[in-house]
Structures are given as C-alpha cells and as structure tokens.
Amino acid sequence: MQGNRQWYDPVQVFEEYRAGVTYKTGLGEKGLYRQHQINRRFYSGDHWHGARCGGERPLVRHNLIRRIGDYKMAAVGGDPVAVSYSVDGVADTLMLRERTYQNKRDAAAGNLPSLPFEEEIGLITDAMSHYFDVTAERVRLEDLRAQVLRNAYITGTGILYTYWDDRIRTGLYADERRTAPIVGDIACEVLDVENVYFGDPTVTDLQAQPFVVIAARRTVADLRRLAKRYGRSRDEIASIRPDRDAFTPDGEPESEQKATVLTKLYKQYDEDGTVHVYGVQVVSGVTVRGVWDLGIRLYPLCMFRWDTLPDQIYGQSEVTHLIPNQIAVNRMLTASVWAMLMQGMPTLLVNGDVVQQPVTNDPGQVIRVFGSGEDMRNAMTYVDPPQFSAAMSNEIESLIHHTLAQSGANAVSLGDVTPDNTSAIVAVREAAMLPIQTVRTRFLQFCEEVARLWAEFWVTGYGRRALTVRDEWGVWYLPFDGDRYRDLLFRVKIDVGAATVWSESQSIVTLDNLLERGVITPEQYLKRLPHGIVPDVDGLLRDRKTAAEVSV
C-alpha cells in the first residue's frame, strides 16, 4: 500500500501501471516495447522498414529468423502432450489401476457403487485426465499453445490467461428434469507480454508476485455496459471517458473511442495461511468492477520464457541477437543482385548531340543518328560495371550456413538432405535437438502449470457437476463434487508422444511385428494404429465383431 490508499484504489492501480511502463521502457538498449516491435517485423519479413533505401534497387529478403524460429517452435512444441493427474498421499499401485479400470467400466455403464477413498480418488483423477482433453478441445488449447510459443520466440515471453466465464453454456443441468441449466466454465486467452505488468519484475516466480496488472483497450461503450453490469453508480458510469492520446481518431463518437482498462490481481492470506486471489478492474480514476474473489488460490496466468535472465521475470528472445546477421545477409544479397543486374543490363550512355529521338531500348528499335560514321560509333555506349568478386557469394553462403548452424538449425534438422541413411539422419537430428532441450523442458513445465491451474478451477469453481469423459467406452459423465477435493494436493504428469513421420513409421513396423508373432490380436492392432492411417477404424472393428458373432 501507498499512504492510505488501498490495493483496489484506481489511482494507485494506474500508478503501478505507469511504474511498470517505465521499467519496461528502460530494459535493454531500445526498451521492451520498441525491441519487440522490431522483432515482430523481422520475423514477419519486414526487414527494410525505415531503411530509406528508395525504390530503385531490389531489396532482397532471405528470412533466416523465420526459418530458424519455425524449426525451433516445431521442435519444442510439435509433439502431442498427454496429461495425467494424481494426488499426493494416495497410492498409485498396479492393483489400484486395475480397480480404476473396472470402476470406469461400471461408471460408463451407469452402475457406480460407493467406493473406498483410494479407489474414488483413482477414478476421479483418471476422469480429470480425460476431462482435460475435452476442455483442451473446447478452448482450442493447441492453437493457444502455438500462439504462446510464437510470442515466446519473438518477444521472449508467452503468457496464457485462464479466467472464469459465467456465460458459457455447458449443456448440463443441476436437476433431473433439466430445468436448471449449469452455466459457467473456464476460458483462455493469450496475452502479449507488453500488456502484463508484475509487481516485482525481479522475482522470477509468477506465483510469488505481490500483484499482477493486465492492461487492455476497450471501447467506452463496452466499459460502460460492463460497469452497469457490475452495479456501478450512474456517476461512475458517466465518468468513464476515452483516453486522449494519439490513438484517438478525430471526429469519432465518444462511445466508440477506446480507454485503457486495467485488471489488477493480488493475493491476500488468512491467519491460517489460506490464499485468496482478488481482482479489480479500473479505468482512469473510475472503478469498472469492484473487488471480487476469483475463488482460486493461484494467479490465473501461466508463463513460458524462451530464455531466462537472472533476477528478471521477463524472458529473452533469440530474435534480438539474430537481427544483425539478418541485416548483413540482406545487404550482401541486395548488393549481389544489384551487381548481377548491372552486368546483365548495364547503364546506357546516349550522346544527345547525335541522337535526337528518345531511346527505349526495345528490341528492333530504329535509332536515327545524324553525323558521320565516327558519330555513329560514339552515339551510344554502355558503362562497364565494376567486377563482382566471387568471394562475395562464398561469404554470403558462409554467413547463412554459420548463422543456421550456430542457432542449432542445421541442414538435417531443416530437411535439406537426401534421406539415404535414415539412422544417421535421426542421430544427427537428435544431436541438433540437444541445445534446445532446456527450452523444451521449460515449455513442458508451462504445460504442467496450465493443467494444474485448470484443476484448481475445477475443484474451487465447479461445485457439483459432471465431468465429461471420452474413452474407449464412448462419451459418458462422471459425478463430481469439487468442494470434496479442493484440499487435495494434485500432481500433474506430462507424457510427450512423438509426432514425426519417422515415429509413425516405426510404430507401424512395431505393430506389424507384434501382430505377426501373435502377441496382439487384429483388434488391438487396429486400435493402436496412428490416427488417420486406416479410415473408419471403428467400422472395421464393428464388422469384425459382427462377423465373429454370426460365426458363433
């Protein structure tokens, strides 16, 4: 607190926001905002922005940054991820797993008896693992993770914001007569790091932050409707005004103009150590939404940093350090192309005293020359361009090669080799993956944080509702009471599968060998084939089952 101001005071929130802006502006040589703008331009291919090179020369772009980034993002986050939950203090034995399998089968058939505590937890955590996949599909988590990964590569930091949306329809009902629909569920949004401000940016643990401020720009009309929805007074609603800055178009109605709205999240602790996360939304001098309890015990933000810095919560981008090499390659290529153009189409000098008509250089043009034969020979001539050194081309290739190699993107990783020896290619590719294993590890930790945060929302905000389970018995619903499990310590395990063509081929070869040796049945073989290899696998299994029943 500052003076007598409270955590939720609009004036204090904006002071904290401005302090965060000042801190970010002082980061690095150009400041965080300016550097991130440059990084985004270079990644997208806008390499000559502001160079003032004119429009006469062809400005060549050889986008090394994008090629390196696309490879690394695919290597870090391209594999499918499976989430499994467990609880500290509850055994996870083979016998318990077998019991869980039987209980799942009974629950899917609608016959769920009263279970001992350990079996109940085993069934619940298994259902939560399946429900994670259902929720991930609903919020399009794969797309969100790709956005976070891209933001992290370009700006150094990717942030996923999970919040409770009380307008989401679940399709579930609180009563058997289906008259009381259950609404409200989690939603996700990817935030730019430029719009997130931390109370103490020298603390690298996000959950240890004293507060977090999220900035956004929304129209005045939207903010007034939001303030009315949350019961603000007429004077407060009327006091919501647009920002007066360079972003405000002239002549636009006030209601359509935009204002900066800040969402501040902060923690408070009870005497027994229980954590509460509160939020407040304000615009300049006005509260839009008063303090509310989010109901969870974690900040609803998950962060992935491409590279870490000591005593700095903001990550570091690789793009920042690749830009000098990118500029050098573009300049050398542009000079090379310009030299080749000058050699193929050299500058033409015309004697204006001898040639009176315009020269278009079109094929077959007849040019009138007035004078003697000597005048004809001296009427026009080409300027010999300077000789272009072959070393220039070699230097360009060397710079490109070394930039890719030093970034861990060699020819094998990028697929620029002929696959004659698959074992050697896989070995070299795995060796190239070693330098980015730390980045991959941080990304998997980010995935764990997302899964842990979602479990926090389920046990604190769901109350009594059913979890959707999609498994080998189809789609069914398991009764769930969040309050019963909110004090449990949930653990998350991330299983990473292979997503490459080589891994699919190896899986098929392995399954073929198991089938030939009689280790697995044809049904087990079909169920374990990579998705999409055989169309309508379920139909094939049903046909085999029907044929077997008929033969009996």
N, C-alpha and C positions, 0 to 999 in steps of 0.2 A: 504494500500500500504506500501511497504517497500522500503525506499530510493526513487530512481527514477523509480523503477520497476512498471509495470502495472499489473492489475488484471490478464491479459492473458499471462504474461511472463512465458515461460516454466520453467525457473529456479525457479521463485517464486512458481509456482504451485507445483513443486516437493519438495520445502522446506516446504510448507504447508502440503503436503502428509507425509513427514517424521516426522513432528511435530505431526501429528495425530497418526502415528505408535508408536511414543514414548509414547504418552498419553495412548493409549490402552494397551501397554505393562506394564504400571505401575498400571493398575486397578486391585484391589483385591490382593490376595496372589500369584496367579500364572500368572496374566496378562490375558487380554481378550482372546488372541489367544489360549494360552495353555489351559485355562479353558474350552473354547468352544470345543476344540478337545477332552478333557476328557468327557465332557457332551455328545457329539455325540457318543462316544464309549460306554458309559454306557447305553444310550437309545437304541442303536442297539443290546446290549447284549455282547459286548466285554469287560467283566468285569475283566479279569485276564491279561490284556495287561501289559507287563513289570513287572509282579509279581515274575518271576523267581522261579516258584514252581515246575519246572521239569515236566516230563510226566508220572510219576509213579502213582500219585494219580488222581482219577477222580475229576476234578474241576467243582463243581456244580454251575449252574446259575439259580437263581429264580428272574426273571426280574420284580421287583416291580416298577421300574421307568417307564418302558414302559406301564405297566398296568395302573398305575395312569395317565400317560400322555395321553394315548389313550382315557380313560374315560373323562378326563377333556377337551380334544380337541373336542370330540364329544358333550359334554355338552355346550361348549362355541360357537362352530361354526356349529353344526349339523343341526340347524333349517333353513329352507328356508327363504330367505330375499327378500322382495319386496321394490322397490324404487319408490317414488313419488316426483315430483318436484312441486314447487310453486314459486311465485315471491312476494317479499316484495312490498307493496303498491298497490297490485291488490287483490280485494275482492275474496273470495272463498266461495260463498254462495250456498245454495241448488238450487236456481233458475239458477245460473251460471253453476252449474254442469249439470243440465238438458239440458241447452242450448249447453253445450260442447258435451254431448252425441248425440244430434241431429246433431250438426255440424260434428262430427266424422262420423256419418252415411252418411251424404251428401258427405263428402270428400272421403270416401271409395267408393262411387258410382261415383266419378268423377265430382260432382257438388258442388264446393266450392265457395260460393259467397264472396263478400267483407264483412268483419266482423268488428264490433266495437272493439276497442283496448282490452277491458277486455275479450271479447269472443275469440279474436285472441290469447291472452296470455293463456287463459284456454285451447284452442285447442293445442297450441304449447307445453305447459308443460305436458299435457296428452300424446302427441306423444313422447316427450322426455322420459317419464317414460317407455313407451313401447320400445322405441329405446334402452334404457339402457339394457333391457333384450336381445335384438337382439345382441348388441355389446358384452354383457357378454358371450353369447353363442359362438360368433366368437372367442374371445380371451381365451375362457375356464376359465372364472373367478372363477368358483367353484374349479377347480384344483389349481389355483393360490392362492386363499384364504386358501386352505388347506395347501399349502406349507408355506405361511406366518404364519399360526397358528402353524405349526410344528416348524418352525425356532424360533418363539417367545417362545414356551415352552422349547426348548432345550437351546437356547442361550439368551433368554430374550427379543430379538428384532426381529421383522419381518418387511421387507421393500418391498413394491411394487413400481416398477418404470414404469411409463407410458411415452411413447415417441411417436413422430410423425414419421411414416414410410412412406416415399413418394413412395415406391414401391408396396404398397398394391393396388390391383385392387378391385374396388367397384362394378363393374357391372353397374354403372350409366354413363350417358352421358350428356354433357353440352348442346347439341343441339338435336332437334327432329329427325334429320337424322342419329343420333348415329354415328357420325364421330369424335367426340371429347370426348374420354373416360375420366372420372374423376378418378384420382388415388390419393392415399394417405389417410391414416387413422391412428388411434391410435393403438399402440401395447403395450403389457405389459410384464414385466419380473420381477421375484422375485430375489432380491439381498441379498446376505449374509451380515450381519452387519459388518463382518470383512473387507469388501471391500468398505465401505461407511465411509467417514470422514467429520465431521462437523467443521465449522469454530470456533464455540464456544460451546464445548460439555457441558458447564454448563447451557446453555439455553435450556429448555425443549421443547419450541415451535419450531417445524421444520421450519415453515414459517418465523420465526424471525432470522434465521441463516444468518450470513453475506455471507457465501458461503458453498457449498457442493462439495466434491470431490469424484468421483466414480472411483475406481481402477479396472482394468481388465488386463488379459494377453491374447495377441493375437499374431499370427504368424507375422513375419516380412513381409512376402509376402502380407498378408491381410492388414497390416498397410500401406504398400507402395501403394497398389491399392486404399485404402481409401484416402491417401494423394493426389494421382494423380486425383482422382475424384473431390476433392475439390480445385484443381488448385494450388497445392504447386509446387515450383520450382524443377528442377532436382537435384540441390544440396541438398535441404531439403529432397527429397525422398531418395537420396543415403545415407543421414546421419542417416536414421532410422536403428538402429542396435539392435541386441538381447541383453538381459540382460546377464551379465557374472556372473552367480551365480550357486548354487548347482542344480538348476532345468534345466540347460542346458546340454543335453546329449552330450557325446563326439562323434565326427565324424558326427553329423547331419548337413546337409546343412544349411547355414546361413538363407536362406529364410524360412525354416521350423522351425527355432528356434523362441522362443517367447520373446516378450518385454512387459514391463509394460506400459499400456496406461492409462492416467488419463483424465477423463472428469470433468471439473470444471463448476459448475453452480453458478451464482451470480446474484444479483438484483441491478438495478440502478433506480433512481427516477427522473422524470422530475420535473420542477419547480411547476407544478400544482399537483404534488403528484402521477402522473400516474406511475405504476410499470412496469418495463420491466425485463424479465428474460433472461440472456445471457448465452451462453455456449461456451467452447473452449476445444479442445482435443489436448493433447500433449504427447510425449514420452520424454525420457531424452534429454533435450537440443533442441528438434525439435518440431515445431507445425505441427500436422497432419491435423487438421481442424481449420481454423481461427475462430474468434469470429462470432457467429451468434445469431440472435434474435429468441428465441423459440416461440415468438408470444403470450405467455400466461403470466399471472400475478401471478402465483403460482409456487412454486417449484414442479416439476412433480414427487414427491415422497410422498407416504403415509406410515406412520409408525404405527405399533401396538406393544406395550410393554406389556409383560405378567405381570410384576410387576414394579412399578415405584420407583425411588430413588430421594430424594430431590437434586436439582441442578445437575442433571445428565440426559442427553438425552438418554443414553443407558439404556435399561431395564435390569431387573434382572431375572435370570432363577431359577425355583424351583428345577431343577435337581441338581444344585450345592449343595444344602443343603440336598438332599436325598441320595447323594453318600455315606456318612459314614454309614447310615443304610443299604444301599445295600451291602456294603463291609462286614459288620458284619453278615448279613443274609447268604451271600455266604460262608463265613468262617465257620460259625456254621453248615450249611448244609453239607459242604465238610467234616468237622470233623465227623459229624454224619454218613454220608455214608461210610466213611473210617472205622469207628468203627464197623459198621454192616458187612462190608466186612471181617474185621479181625475176627469177631466172626463166620461168616459162612464159611470162608476159612482161618483158622489160619495158621501161618507160620510153616512149617515142618522142623525139625532138623533131619539130617541124620548122623549116625556115619560112617565116611569114612573108619575106620579100619575094620568094619564088612561088610558094603555094598560097593561092588566094582563097581557095574553097575550104570548107570545113572537112576535116579528116575524121571519119567514123570508125576506121579500122575494120569495116565489114569485108568479108571475102568478095573478091571481084570488083571492088570499088575502083572506078576510074578517077585518077587524080590528075588534074591539069597543072603542068609545070611550064612556066614562061621563062625562057632563057636558053642557054647553050647546054651541051651535053654535060659539062662540068657542073652547071647549075642543077641539072637533074640528079647527078650523083650526090650533091650536097643538099638536096631539098629536104631529105628526111634521114634520120639515123637513130639507132637505139642506144640507150645508155647501158653500158656494161655494168651489171650489178656486182657488188663485191663477192668474192668467192666464199661459199659457205663451208665451214670446216666440218669434216666428217666426225670429228671428235665431239661436236655438239650433240649429234644424235646418240652417240655412245654414252655421253654424260646424262642425257635425258633418260635413257633406258636404265642406266645405273642408279639414278636417283629414284626412279619409280620402284625398281626392284628392291633397293635397300629400305625405302620407306615402308613397303609392304612387309618385307622380312622382319624389320625391327618392330613392327606392330603385331607380329605373330600371324600375319595373313600370307603364308607362302603359297606357291603355285598349287601344291597338293590340296591345301585347305580350300582354295578358291575353285578347285575343279579344273585347273588349266593343264591337266596332264592326261595322257592316254592310259586308261586302266588296263595295262598289260599284266601287272603283278599286283593283285588285289591285297595280298598280305602285306607287301611293302607299303602300299598306299595307306592302308589302315594304320600301320605302325607310324609312318611319318605324320599322318593326320593326328593321331593321339599325342605324339610328341609336340605338335604345334598347339594342341589344346592345353598343355601344362601351364603356360604363362597366364592363362585366363581362368584357371581353376579357382583362384581366390575370388574373382568376380562372380563366378558361378555359385560358389558357396554362399556369398552374400545374397544372391538372388534367391536361393533356396531358403535362406533364413527369412527373407521377405515373404515368401510363400507361407512359411510356418506362422509368421506373425498374422497374416491375413486369416488363416484357418483358426488361430487362437482367438482373434478378435471376433470372428463370426460366432464361435462357441460362446463367447461372453455375451453377445447379443441374444443368443438363443436361450441361455439359462436365466437371463435377467429380464428379458422383454417378452418372451413368448407366453409365459404362464401355462395354461392348459390348452394345448392344441396338438394336432397330429403331425408327425414328421413324414414327409413323402419319401418312400424307399423304392428304388428301381434296381432290381437284381434279377437273378435267374428265375424267380417266381413271378415276375411281372412287376407292375406298379401297385403298391399297397401302402397302407397308412398305419403307423405305429403311434399309440397314445403317448403323449409326452407332457410332463409337468416340470417346467423349468425351475420353479421355486424349490423343488425337491433336490435338484442337483447343483444349485448355484454355489454352494460352498465346497464343491469338489475341485480338486486340482487337476485340470485336464492337461494332458500332454499331446503333442502333435508329432507325428512321424511322416516325413515326406519320402515317398518312393518315386524314383525317377526311372521312366522307361526309355527305351531307345526309339528314335523317330526317323532314323536314316533308312535309305533304300537297302544298304548292306545289312542292317539289323533285321529287316523284314525277310530278306532272302535267307539269312541264317536261321531265322525262326521256322520258315517253311521247310528248309532242309532238315532241321532237327525233328520237326513233327513227322516228316516223311519217314525218317529212320525209326522213330518210335512206333509208328503205325506198321511198318514192315516187320518189325521184331515182335509185334503183338503186345507191346507194353500198354498201348492205349487203343480204345475202340474207335470205329469211324465217327461215332457221335462226338467223342471227346476231341477227335482230330478237327472236325468241322467247327466246334465251339471255340477252338483256340487259334484258328487261322487269323492272320491280321485282317482288320476290318476292311471290307471292300474287295478282298481278293476273289471271293465267291459271292455272286448276287443271291439274295433271298436264302440265306443260310437257315433261317427259321423254317421256311417252307420245306427245304430238304429234310430237316430233322423231323418235321411232322409227317412227311411222306414215308420216311423210313419207319417211324413208329407205327403208322397205319398199316404198312406192309407187314410188319412183324406181327401185329395183332391179327391180321387176316390169315397169315400162315399158321398161327396157333389155332 
